[in-house]
Amino acid sequence: MAIRQADERLPSWQAMDSGRLLLLAAVGMIVVAALAHTAAADAIVDPRTAIAFGSVIAVGELLRLGLPGGREAAPIATATALAYALLLRVGQLPPHPVPRIPALQVIAVTAVGMIVGALPHIAAGRPAGLTGMATRLVAVACVAFAFRPIAGTEAISGGGHWWVAFAVMTLLVAVGWLIEAMIGALIRADDVGARFSVALWDEMRVQLPLGAAVGVSAMMLAFAAEVMGLAELAVFMGPLLVTQVAFRRYSGIRATYLQTVRALARVTEVGGYVESGHSRRVSRLAVAVGQELGLAEPDLLDLEYAALMHDIGQLSLPDPIPGGATVLVSREDQQRIAELGADVISKAGVLDRVAELVRCQSWAYRGHDPQPPVGSRIIRAANAFDDLVGGSTDRDRSAAALEQLRLETATEYDPGVIEALTEVAGKRLASRLE
């Protein structure tokens, strides 16, 4: 799904929304305080360990990956930073003393590692990823502030109480993951205009597999360092890289699907069956309406695919419909186009839900048993609106089209969808006229 981009005409800090600026300002103050505290200390606690963990954090930040929905993650960096925050001892078994690593030192080492890892991205002209780094740093800071004061206590570090340490670590890692998910949901809700509850559920669903792998890896690193010393960083780097490669491949497959769908959607435009840009406009409008109605991210993705390909059945017509406006043809022709389009999509074997949305898009809201899925109702309304308005920014034309659709809510269109469409169309029209 497309996320609202910052205005390129403005400096990056001016283009940021207030939520991002507040997050970066808060994290910036924490980092400055951590660096000042660490620099003012007589000596860094266990500098060899700090350098080793900071170096791996930098490598992990360099190898960060993209997740579905435009998200970014740095699993290796996050797991290593959490492990440093949860560290009990390095290469020392009880009853040797536990190094008293301050929480602020954990934050300083993590921040420096992240910044060093981000420098190659900046040099290559890629985004620095400040928001993602700030979010991850907040989660690590919360874990460090909660765990470091108790790391040296007998209940946690005592040789016979490993299960207490394990329980505390598990709880704190879960809290850190939840904090990261909540911050990500707040930012995403503002980016795409989604409800916070829906954005939080989507964030937790997407982040859960990777978050579980990161949390388990962090605890394994923390416990393994007790026996293996710093060599455990090299030993555990392999499994973490394998996990990251798997997620990268999944993200790549998803991106390939979307590119393929967009290419198929262009066929009807190139062939002259619909107006140029029609499929893209319907897709964006449908997704915006779905967000207004609070659809979850998987449903929005299916809706985006279906909206892009909703007119592909027109390729079977001997003569194109004037302007490609299916709203002007008979119900039977609409149904035939939808059925043929769904059959084409179902041949892929992996887009069955998308095919069903396309198949049901011609069904009236009332008078059909079963009732069409909400995604099909959204596509039907968004397609009718674009057939009537096209790429025009004329307010009167949009208002007339919405009024015409509203008059047909008794049978043809879902009233809730039309109301959401009215809200979305008004916002989009205002933004295009600014």
C-alpha positions in Angstrom: 0.0 0.0 0.0 1.1 3.4 -0.7 2.2 5.4 2.3 1.9 9.2 2.3 5.3 10.6 1.4 6.9 13.7 2.8 6.8 16.8 0.6 10.0 16.8 -1.4 10.0 20.6 -1.7 10.6 21.0 2.1 13.7 20.1 4.1 13.3 16.7 5.6 12.8 18.0 9.2 10.0 20.3 8.0 8.3 17.5 6.0 8.1 15.3 9.1 4.9 15.2 11.1 4.8 16.3 14.7 4.7 12.7 16.0 8.0 11.8 14.3 9.6 15.0 15.4 8.5 14.3 19.0 9.9 10.8 18.9 13.2 11.9 17.4 13.5 14.8 19.9 12.9 12.5 22.9 15.3 9.8 21.6 17.9 12.5 20.8 17.8 13.8 24.4 18.1 10.3 25.7 21.1 9.6 23.5 22.8 12.9 24.4 22.3 12.1 28.1 23.7 8.6 27.6 26.7 9.7 25.7 27.4 12.5 28.2 27.1 10.1 31.1 29.4 7.5 29.5 32.0 10.1 28.5 31.9 11.6 32.1 32.4 8.2 33.7 35.9 7.3 34.9 36.0 4.4 32.4 33.6 2.4 30.2 32.6 -0.7 31.9 34.1 -3.7 30.0 35.1 -1.7 26.9 36.1 -4.9 25.0 32.5 -6.2 25.3 31.1 -2.8 24.4 33.1 -2.5 21.2 32.2 -6.1 20.2 28.5 -5.6 20.7 28.5 -2.1 19.2 30.3 -3.5 16.1 27.7 -6.3 15.6 24.9 -3.7 16.1 26.5 -1.6 13.3 26.6 -4.6 11.0 23.0 -5.4 11.7 21.9 -1.9 11.0 23.8 -2.0 7.7 22.0 -5.2 6.8 18.5 -4.0 7.8 15.6 -5.3 5.6 12.3 -4.2 4.4 9.0 -5.8 5.6 5.5 -5.7 4.2 3.8 -2.4 4.2 6.9 -0.2 3.8 8.3 -1.2 7.2 12.0 -1.5 8.0 13.6 -3.9 10.5 17.1 -4.6 11.7 16.8 -8.0 13.4 20.5 -8.6 13.9 21.1 -5.1 15.4 18.0 -5.4 17.6 18.8 -8.9 18.9 22.4 -7.8 19.7 21.3 -4.6 21.4 18.8 -6.5 23.5 21.4 -9.1 24.4 23.7 -6.3 25.6 20.9 -4.9 27.7 20.3 -8.4 29.2 23.9 -9.3 29.6 24.8 -11.0 33.0 28.5 -11.8 32.5 30.9 -12.5 29.7 33.0 -15.7 30.0 32.6 -15.8 33.7 30.8 -18.4 35.7 29.5 -17.9 39.3 30.8 -16.8 41.8 32.8 -14.3 39.8 31.5 -10.7 40.0 29.0 -9.4 37.5 30.1 -6.3 35.5 27.8 -3.4 36.4 27.0 -2.1 33.0 24.9 1.0 33.3 21.7 1.3 31.3 22.9 4.6 29.9 26.0 2.8 28.6 23.8 0.3 26.8 21.9 3.1 25.2 25.2 4.9 24.2 26.7 1.8 22.6 23.5 0.9 20.8 23.1 4.4 19.5 26.7 4.7 18.2 26.4 1.3 16.6 23.1 2.2 14.8 24.6 5.5 13.6 27.7 3.9 12.3 25.6 1.2 10.5 23.4 3.9 8.9 26.3 5.9 7.5 26.7 3.6 4.4 23.0 4.0 3.7 23.3 7.8 3.8 26.4 7.7 1.6 24.6 5.6 -1.0 21.7 8.1 -1.1 19.2 5.8 0.7 17.0 7.1 3.6 18.8 7.1 7.0 15.9 5.3 8.6 15.9 7.6 11.7 12.3 6.8 12.7 13.0 3.0 12.7 16.3 3.4 14.6 14.6 5.7 17.1 11.8 3.2 17.6 14.2 0.3 18.1 16.3 2.4 20.5 13.3 3.2 22.7 12.5 -0.5 23.0 16.2 -1.3 23.9 16.3 1.6 26.4 13.1 0.4 28.2 14.6 -3.1 28.6 18.0 -1.7 29.7 16.5 0.6 32.3 14.3 -2.2 33.7 17.0 -5.0 33.7 20.4 -3.3 34.4 19.6 -2.3 38.0 18.7 -5.9 38.9 21.3 -7.7 36.8 23.7 -8.0 39.7 21.3 -9.1 42.3 21.5 -12.6 43.8 18.0 -13.5 42.5 19.0 -12.8 38.9 22.7 -13.6 38.7 22.9 -16.4 41.2 24.1 -19.7 39.7 21.1 -21.7 40.8 18.5 -19.1 39.8 18.8 -19.2 36.0 15.1 -19.7 35.6 14.4 -16.4 37.4 16.7 -14.6 35.0 15.0 -16.4 32.1 11.5 -15.4 33.2 12.5 -11.8 33.8 14.2 -11.6 30.4 11.2 -13.1 28.6 8.9 -10.6 30.2 11.1 -7.6 29.4 11.7 -8.8 25.8 8.0 -9.1 25.3 7.4 -5.6 26.8 10.1 -4.2 24.5 8.6 -5.8 21.5 5.1 -4.4 22.5 6.5 -0.9 22.9 8.2 -1.0 19.5 4.9 -2.3 18.0 2.9 0.5 19.6 5.2 3.2 18.4 5.2 1.7 14.9 1.4 1.5 15.0 1.1 5.2 16.1 3.3 6.3 13.2 1.6 4.0 10.7 -1.9 5.1 11.7 -0.8 8.7 11.0 0.9 7.8 7.7 -2.0 5.9 6.1 -4.9 7.4 8.0 -5.8 4.1 9.7 -7.4 3.5 13.1 -4.9 3.0 15.8 -6.5 -0.3 17.0 -6.3 -1.7 13.4 -2.8 -0.4 12.9 -1.6 -1.9 16.2 -3.1 -5.3 15.3 -1.5 -5.2 11.9 1.8 -4.2 13.4 1.7 -7.0 15.9 0.7 -9.5 13.3 3.5 -8.5 10.9 6.2 -8.1 13.6 5.3 -11.2 15.7 7.4 -13.8 13.8 10.4 -11.6 13.5 10.0 -10.3 17.0 9.9 -13.8 18.4 13.1 -14.8 16.6 14.8 -11.6 17.7 13.7 -12.0 21.4 14.8 -15.7 21.5 18.1 -14.8 19.9 18.7 -12.0 22.3 18.2 -14.3 25.3 20.4 -17.0 23.8 23.1 -14.5 23.2 22.9 -13.2 26.8 23.1 -16.7 28.3 25.7 -18.0 25.8 28.0 -15.1 26.6 28.3 -16.5 30.1 30.1 -19.7 28.9 31.4 -18.8 25.4 32.5 -15.3 25.9 32.4 -12.9 23.0 32.9 -15.8 20.6 29.2 -16.4 20.9 28.5 -13.3 18.7 30.2 -14.9 15.8 28.6 -18.3 16.5 25.0 -16.9 16.6 25.5 -14.5 13.7 24.9 -17.4 11.2 21.4 -18.3 12.4 20.4 -14.7 12.6 21.6 -14.1 9.0 19.6 -17.1 7.8 16.5 -15.8 9.5 17.0 -12.4 8.0 17.5 -13.9 4.5 14.3 -15.8 4.9 12.3 -12.6 5.7 14.0 -10.8 2.9 13.0 -13.4 0.4 9.4 -13.3 1.7 9.3 -9.5 1.3 10.8 -9.8 -2.2 8.1 -12.3 -3.3 5.4 -10.0 -2.0 6.9 -7.1 -3.9 7.1 -9.2 -7.1 3.4 -10.1 -6.7 2.5 -6.4 -6.6 4.6 -5.5 -9.6 3.0 -8.4 -11.6 -0.5 -7.2 -10.6 0.3 -3.7 -11.6 1.7 -4.9 -15.0 -1.5 -6.9 -15.6 -3.6 -3.9 -14.7 -1.8 -1.8 -17.3 -2.9 -4.2 -20.1 -6.5 -2.9 -20.2 -5.2 0.7 -20.4 -2.7 -0.1 -23.1 -5.3 -2.0 -25.1 -7.6 1.0 -24.9 -10.3 -0.7 -22.9 -10.2 1.8 -20.0 -8.9 5.3 -19.5 -5.2 5.8 -18.7 -4.8 5.7 -14.9 -8.2 4.3 -14.2 -7.0 1.2 -12.4 -4.5 3.0 -10.4 -7.1 5.7 -9.3 -9.7 3.0 -8.4 -7.0 1.1 -6.4 -5.9 4.1 -4.4 -9.5 5.2 -3.7 -10.5 1.7 -2.7 -7.6 1.3 -0.3 -8.4 4.7 1.2 -12.0 3.7 1.7 -11.0 0.4 3.2 -8.7 2.3 5.7 -11.6 4.6 6.5 -13.8 1.6 7.3 -11.0 0.0 9.4 -10.0 -3.0 7.3 -7.0 -5.0 8.5 -3.8 -4.9 6.4 -4.2 -8.3 4.8 -7.7 -7.3 3.6 -6.4 -4.0 2.3 -3.7 -5.8 0.3 -6.3 -8.1 -1.3 -8.4 -5.1 -1.9 -5.5 -3.3 -3.6 -4.8 -6.3 -5.9 -8.5 -6.8 -6.8 -9.0 -3.1 -7.5 -6.0 -3.0 -9.8 -7.3 -5.9 -11.8 -11.0 -5.3 -11.5 -11.4 -4.5 -15.2 -9.2 -7.3 -16.6 -12.3 -9.1 -17.8 -12.9 -6.4 -20.4 -10.1 -8.0 -22.5 -12.7 -10.6 -23.5 -15.0 -8.0 -25.1 -15.0 -7.8 -28.9 -15.5 -4.1 -28.7 -14.3 -1.8 -25.9 -16.9 -0.1 -23.8 -16.8 3.7 -24.5 -14.4 5.1 -22.0 -14.3 1.7 -20.2 -17.1 2.8 -18.0 -18.7 -0.4 -16.8 -21.2 1.5 -14.7 -22.9 2.4 -17.9 -23.5 -1.2 -19.2 -26.1 -3.7 -18.3 -26.0 -5.8 -15.1 -25.5 -8.9 -17.2 -22.4 -7.4 -19.0 -21.0 -6.3 -15.7 -21.4 -9.8 -14.3 -19.8 -11.4 -17.4 -16.8 -9.0 -17.2 -16.4 -9.8 -13.5 -16.6 -13.6 -14.0 -14.1 -13.6 -16.8 -11.7 -11.4 -14.8 -12.0 -13.6 -11.8 -11.3 -16.7 -13.9 -8.1 -15.1 -15.3 -6.9 -14.2 -11.8 -7.7 -17.6 -10.3 -5.4 -19.2 -12.9 -2.4 -17.9 -10.8 -3.4 -20.3 -8.1 -2.3 -18.0 -5.2 -4.8 -15.1 -5.5 -8.1 -16.9 -4.8 -9.3 -14.3 -2.4 -8.6 -11.6 -4.9 -10.4 -13.5 -7.6 -13.4 -13.7 -5.3 -13.5 -10.0 -4.7 -13.4 -9.4 -8.5 -16.1 -12.0 -9.1 -18.5 -10.3 -6.7 -17.8 -6.7 -7.6 -20.9 -6.6 -9.9 -23.3 -7.8 -7.2 -25.8 -5.2 -5.9 -25.6 -4.5 -2.2 -29.2 -5.6 -1.7 -31.1 -8.3 -3.5 -28.2 -10.8 -3.8 -27.8 -13.9 -1.7 -25.1 -14.2 -0.4 -24.2 -10.6 0.1 -21.0 -9.5 -1.6 -17.8 -9.2 0.5 -17.0 -5.7 1.8 -14.0 -5.5 -0.5 -16.2 -6.1 -3.5 -18.7 -3.4 -2.3 -15.8 -1.0 -2.0 -14.5 -1.7 -5.5 -18.0 -1.4 -7.0 -18.4 2.1 -5.4 -14.8 3.3 -6.2 -15.1 2.1 -9.8 -18.5 3.8 -10.3 -17.1 7.0 -8.9 -14.1 7.0 -11.1 -16.2 6.1 -14.2 -18.3 9.2 -13.5 -15.4 11.6 -12.5 -12.3 10.2 -14.0 -9.2 12.2 -13.2 -11.1 15.5 -12.9 -10.6 17.8 -9.9 -13.9 19.6 -10.5 -15.7 19.8 -7.1 -19.2 20.0 -8.7 -18.6 16.9 -10.8 -17.4 15.0 -7.8 -20.4 16.1 -5.7 -22.8 15.2 -8.5 -21.2 11.7 -8.8 -21.4 11.1 -5.1 -25.0 12.3 -5.0 -25.9 9.9 -7.8 -24.3 7.0 -6.0 -26.0 8.0 -2.7 -29.4 7.9 -4.5 -28.7 4.3 -5.4 -27.8 3.1 -1.9 -31.3 1.6 -1.6 -30.3 -1.3 -3.9 -26.9 -0.9 -5.6 -24.3 0.4 -3.1 -23.5 -0.1 0.5 -24.5 3.2 2.4 -21.5 2.8 4.8 -19.1 2.5 1.8 -20.6 5.5 0.1 -20.3 7.6 3.3 -16.6 6.5 3.6 -16.1 7.3 -0.1 -17.6 10.8 0.4 -15.1 11.4 3.3 -12.1 10.1 1.3 -13.1 11.8 -2.0 -13.4 15.1 -0.2 -10.0 14.8 1.5 -8.3 13.7 -1.7 -9.9 16.4 -3.8 -8.8 19.1 -1.3 -5.2 17.8 -1.3 -5.1 17.8 -5.1 -6.3 21.3 -5.4 -3.8 22.7 -2.8 
